Amino acid sequence: MLTKVATQSQGGNRHTRSGRKLMVIGLLATVIAAGFIMYLNVTTRQPTDDDIRADLIAMIREAAPRERLEKEIASALDQDAPEQAEEYIEVADLIGVPIDPALRARWAEETSGWRAAARTTKRAAKGFVTGESEDPVGIAAALASDLTMVGDVRDLAGQASRMIKGEAVDKLTLGLSLAGVAMTAGTVVTAGGALPAKVGISLAKLARKMGRLTVKFQAEFGRLVSKAVNMPGFREAVRDISWYRVDELASAARRHAAAVNTNEVQKVLTSVGEISKVTTPAKALRVLSHVDDVNDLQNAERAAKVLGKPVSGALRLTGKKVLATVAHATKISAAMIGAVIAAVLGALSFLFGALTALIAVLRLGKLARWIFRNTVGRLLRPRARASSEGIS
């Protein structure tokens, strides 16, 4: 009996000490987190989209005075790149810098009439047939071929034939094409719900062909795509097919794509699709050329939503300063979120510790009552019975 009492007593004390520790830790965490939240609220106001837009405009205005903008516009027009000149004009309008009317007139002439029609026809044909282009119309045509699965099958057949012949394979293009086939089915199934990510995959593949992806982003994204599409499995699926049997290669690709898990790829490249939606596919490609990792891509998406179409021109003029400005705001928001989470966890720890301590106290109370009944209570009961018998 004494052993049982001692064991229960030790257990109760142990639970009480554990509860106190949790209460102290939770209380300290809550106080520190709450203090940090108060500090952030006092010293830094959480930036809104309007704040970020204002910061970006101020930074761009400093980096791109009127003289530089006019020089860049004239240079782009001299190189038969009116779409590039348009980007600089959009930036000028964004930051309120007046541009020489003669330059605007020259740009308007280059983007209308027979010159524009001839340029459009030539580049659109090239983009649809080859999947490569440098201007907005050709890029849109190349993108259209991918969205109808024509481009994905074309690229799959090309890479698969190289694989069968033992030639060097562009694994990223192959993986993106497989993911594109899988996501085209997803776009149909979800009534267009997967469309932004599908557009993102097509743009990433186009950027890869055109050399628009940075080395860092290409490496990071390549690992993600390779993990998703199971390259060894695809190699096995087409091993016995002749390299010139495009129809059989396409069928094998569709069967393999049915088992592809594109969830992670879809999350990443939805950002590319959203940038394209806010700007244009051609401008989204130019934005991609400044992205080094997934964080950069997310910052670029927010910058695009804040600035709109001028984001590509802003990146041309300032480099990654645009992304750094957005990243600074994101860090402040992340710090606030982290502090809130820490405060919540600290409060939960405190409450759990208090509950543990309370349960331990209740158990000790039960133990005390049991000890009292089996010691003092037993001594008092005979006296109480004797007293009652004497009275009777």
PAMARLUM-476288 format. One record per residue (C-alpha): x, y, z. Coordinates in steps of 0.02 Angstrom, whole numbers, plus 50000, padded with zeros to 5 digits. Last residue first. Layout:
<pts>
XYZ
...
</pts>
This chain:
<pts>
486335021851158
487535035751201
488915023751239
488635014551074
488785030950977
490405035451063
491135018351029
490655019550844
491455036950829
492995030850919
493135016050801
492915027750647
494205040650701
495725029450685
495185022750516
494895040550454
496605046150514
497465032950410
496515025050265
495265039050240
496615052450252
497745043350129
496315041750005
495855060150025
497665065049995
497765053849840
496175061649771
496925078849800
498545073349719
497555067849566
496675084649562
498355093449574
499055083049431
497535086849324
497765105349360
499615104549316
499235096149150
497865108849114
499045123249154
500385115649043
499135113548902
498565131548923
500345138148923
500815127548772
499265133648680
499735151648720
501495148748658
500865140648499
499725155548466
501105168048501
502335158748391
501065158348249
500785177148267
502655180348266
502885169748111
501485179048021
502285195748066
503985190048006
503225183447845
502385200247813
504035209447840
504945197047728
503625199147591
503875217947590
505735215747566
505435202747430
504385215247331
505805227847328
507075214147289
506025208147141
505995225547064
507835228147101
508135212247000
508595221346840
508175239846839
507805244046658
507335227246586
506395222946746
505375238846732
505015234846550
504335217846600
503295225246743
502505238346630
501045226546593
500305226746768
501235235546909
500485227247065
499945210746987
501585209446894
502575213247052
501595199747143
502005186947009
503825192347005
503945189747193
503265172147171
504505168647032
505955175447134
505465163847276
505415149147155
507185152347097
508285162846982
506995173546891
507565187946780
507305178746613
505575173846674
504995192046662
505475192046479
504435176546451
502955184446542
503125199246424
502895187946273
501435178746354
500575195346392
500365205546553
499145200846691
498705183746617
500515180046576
501025183646755
499625172046814
500235158246698
502005160046765
501345159246943
500355143546899
502055136846856
502575133147034
500965125347097
500755115146937
502505108046948
502145102247125
500475094347079
501035086946911
500915068546957
501185058946794
500235042546775
499185048146626
500775055446549
501445037946518
499935033046416
499975049446321
501825047646285
501605029846221
500245036046103
501355050246041
502805038346012
501655026745916
501055040845804
502815047745778
503465031145715
505155037845651
506125033045808
505525015045801
504665009845963
505454996546075
506185008346205
504695020246210
503955014946378
505655010946455
506275028546422
504655035246494
504905025346655
506705031246669
506095049346651
504835048546793
503755063946756
503665072446926
505435070246991
506165075946826
505045091346830
505615096847004
507445093746966
507305103646805
506455117946898
507935120147013
509225118346874
508285129746753
508035142446890
509895143346926
510435143746743
509215157646702
507825153346581
507685163746421
508735152346312
507435152246174
507075133746189
506985134846380
505855150146372
504685140546257
504625126246380
504305138246523
502935146846423
502075130246387
502205125246570
501495141846628
500055140946505
499655123846577
499785131046753
498565145046710
497405132546622
497205120146765
495455126146808
494955126346624
493435115146640
494295104246771
494315088746661
494835098146504
496265107146590
496795091046674
496905082346505
498025096546446
498985094646609
499555076946569
500105081846394
500995097246464
501855086946598
502545075746463
503095090946362
503885098846516
504855082946549
505495081746371
505955100246368
506865098246534
507725082246482
508445089446322
509075072946253
510805069246182
510755055446053
510535036846085
509405034145935
507935029846050
508215045546155
508355056446001
506715049145939
505935052746109
506515070846105
505735074145934
504155064445970
503925073446135
504215090446055
502885087545921
501695079646047
501865094646163
501695107046018
500115099245951
499375097646126
498095111446085
498885122546219
500595119346145
500105125245971
499285140646045
500885144846140
501895144545979
500615156145899
500655167946049
502545167946043
502515172145858
501325186645889
502275193346040
504005193045959
505515181745976
504865165145912
505035146345932
503735132445926
504375127845753
502775127645650
501685139045757
503045151745793
503695152645615
501975155645543
501615169145673
503275177745638
502985179745452
501165184945464
501465197645603
502955205945521
501995208145359
500475215045450
501525226945557
502385234145406
500745234845307
499885246545428
500185248245614
501535244445743
502985253145656
501965269045626
501445269845809
503265268145862
503785282545750
502375293345816
502885289545995
504685293945954
504145310345875
503095314446028
504695314646135
504245305446295
503515313246453
503935303846615
502435299546724
503115283946809
501885271946727
501825281446561
503715280246546
503645261746592
502355258646456
503455267846331
504925256846380
503905241046351
503265247846185
505055249946124
505295231346155
503745227346053
504395238945916
505935227945892
506545232445717
508315235845785
508165254545753
506515254445847
507345246545999
508755259345996
507525273945986
506545267346135
508125264246237
508775281846204
507095289646247
507035280046411
508815284846456
508545303246427
506885303446521
507635296446681
507585277746714
508415272046876
507675285646988
505945283846912
506065264946930
506415266047118
505025278547148
503805268147045
504275252447141
504035260747310
502335267547258
501785250547192
502355242247354
501345254747457
499815252347346
499975233447362
499955235747550
501485236547661
501295230647842
501735245747948
503445244948027
504095251948192
502525251448299
501675236248224
503325226848211
503735230648393
501985225548450
502165209048356
503885206448434
503185209648607
501765197448576
503025184348519
504115187048673
502625186648793
501865171348711
503505161748707
503845166048890
502105160648943
502215144548844
503905140148918
503325144149095
501685134649075
502565119848994
503805119249138
502415120449266
501475106249184
503015095349183
503315098949369
501505094649410
501575078749307
503145073249401
502395077649569
500845067449530
501895052649473
502945053449632
501385053749740
500605039449644
502175029149664
502315033249850
500505028549881
500695012249787
502275007949883
501395011950047
500005000050000
</pts>
